[in-house]
Amino acid sequence: MTALGTVLLLFAACLGAGAAVLASVRVLGDFDRGEAVAWSFAAGFGVIGWLVFFAAALGHIGWGEMVALCLAAAAGMILLRRAAPGPRPSPSPDWIGRTLLVAIAVALVFDVLEGVSPPADADSLTYHFALPKQFLAAGRMAFVPRAAEGLTPLLPQMTYLLALGLGGEIGLTLWTMVSSWMVSVLLFVICRRHLGLNWSLAAALLFLTTPAVLYGGGTGQVEARLALFALAGAFAVSDAVRTGRMGYAVLAGLMAGFYAGGKYFGLLFAAACAVPLLARRGWLRRTVVYGLAVLGAGSQWYGWNLYHTGDPIFPGLYAFLDIPDSAFWDQEHNAYFWNVFVPRESAVPVNLLWYLTYPFQATFGRVAVFESARTGFGPYGLLVLPFAVAGVWRFRRRLLSSPLAAPAAITLVFYTLWFFSGASQHIRHLLPVYTVLVVCLTVAASRWAEARTLVRPLAAAAGLAILVQLGGAGVVGLNYARYVFSDESREDFLRRNVSRFAPVPWINANLTENDRILLVYTPLVYLLEVPHYSAHVMTQILVDHTPRARDPKRFLAQLKALGITHLLLVQQVSPETGTIIDTGDEDLRFWTFAETLRRAGCLTIVKTFETRSIGSRTLAAFQPVSGAGTGGVLRLETEGCRL
């Protein structure tokens, strides 16, 4: 199937599955046709990911089975006829609206350039895209004994599996592009219930060009797609509270469950959504129904982890549950993971001062862990914040009755739970609920500006944010334009955009299905076409090279137990002496063991490569290449090993 045909089929499947959900909870008729498409896609994206989990777990992910699943789901599109017959009356766009539409078109063109380019994002190559590719090769979903990568909720990645299996790599990248676009569509239709056409278009454009979306929207990063569930879930809660109808409580629970099925932070979102439900009359029945929907939509990944590890949020409760040591994890390594790996994800103390200042520091500060320079939210939120605060104060007597009260409360509760949980402080993890905040801020700010006849200053603030972000989108797009509009090959593009890529073509050309290569530099996993094992020091122990490991004989035995025939070192070979050198990083024990095996005749260097680290794909012309070195492929010798 062609890539475009795959995307159209998946789109139809999401629409059909989502329409069936909205019809079954009896809310489809509340939406006009345009709204029904956006809401159906959000619900259907979750349903398709939910269904593929079971299909993959049972080994039913052959080409024909995937097509049949999509066609069956797409049949639900006939239910869209139950939506209100036409869109709500909308004026023709004025010059501002037409300008915004042109800007949106430009942003979409930049996205298309990325959509037809090979994937190069490190996390996508490590597991977002690599795991679906692995499952397809195995014919079923396999247990992957790796913390933070293999054993994590993967609901969005299940839709990637369909895209890759049916449409190949371009089908996969185009699908991530289209699915992130639908967040803007959903954001637009939600805004249209509260705002005029121009402000709704501006909100959609601001999302499309948000730095965090430019960074992850066209990759396998899940946050942009989880925004579908956050938006739909928060406003379904609002409708449940406003109308008292159970259908909206069920819909909110499904969306929160899908969020939890895509990332552990979804558990915090599910808890946050329960707060407005608990605060209203009739809370018990409504909250119970909501909770059951959450469990039904999001619990399968936690059950999968519980079955394989004994810990439903592995390795979050491993020490607390005092789970016995096993071949793939133990309490000592768990302590190493939490004491070394996890603290690297946080940079500032978890206290009230940082709770209040984090949004400002993450926007204007330079704390590296926040990654706000490339995955932040841009200036819009802070530029309109004074207008929004003034609006909240002016209309304070109407706050509790506002349809935005519940979404605003959910955003605040989620942020509070997230920050004080001590979880990773990367700002991109807040992107799903940031979309909810955009609606709340824009409505509050515009209401006050209109009442005070200060629309122009507010529009200028929004226009400035749009110009800055659209410029950023153009800079990002240049990298992909170079590939699309030149004769650059896929290999040349990857060599230019993926750190340490140099050994990959040789490995794919010279190793066979009978070989298995071990690597510790995980962003090369997706690109390998031969059997491999990812041996990150923190996330697995089947090849143990943590500081506790002392015995090279045990290391050799572990390699043999996994059927390893080759090792890939990306920059640890000395070209002068042919020895394996210590680079001073966390894999010190690995290099020490490898050199011991080489000297004992157990490893032989068969090929060396000049490798380099890419500082920035977007700003490659302005940032020098760092971390150049010599890598090598080493063969494990079965004879002559003197260890």
MOURZI-V699479 format. One record per run of one state. SS is the DSSP state (2 for helix, 1 for strand, 0 for the rest). FROM is the first residue (numbers start at 1). LEN is the number of residues. Records with the same first field share a line. If there is no record, write none. Layout:
SS->FROM-LEN + FROM-LEN
//
This chain:
0->1-2 + 25-3 + 31-1 + 58-5 + 83-1 + 85-10 + 116-6 + 129-1 + 139-8 + 148-3 + 152-3 + 193-4 + 209-2 + 217-6 + 244-2 + 263-3 + 279-4 + 299-1 + 310-21 + 346-6 + 365-3 + 371-1 + 376-4 + 395-1 + 402-3 + 421-6 + 452-3 + 485-5 + 498-5 + 511-6 + 520-2 + 525-7 + 535-17 + 562-4 + 570-3 + 574-6 + 581-7 + 600-3 + 614-12 + 637-7
2->3-22 + 28-3 + 33-25 + 63-20 + 95-21 + 122-7 + 130-9 + 155-38 + 197-12 + 211-6 + 223-21 + 246-17 + 266-13 + 283-16 + 300-10 + 331-15 + 352-13 + 368-3 + 372-4 + 380-15 + 396-6 + 405-16 + 427-25 + 455-30 + 490-8 + 503-8 + 522-3 + 552-10 + 588-12
1->32-1 + 84-1 + 147-1 + 151-1 + 517-3 + 532-3 + 566-4 + 573-1 + 580-1 + 603-11 + 626-11
//
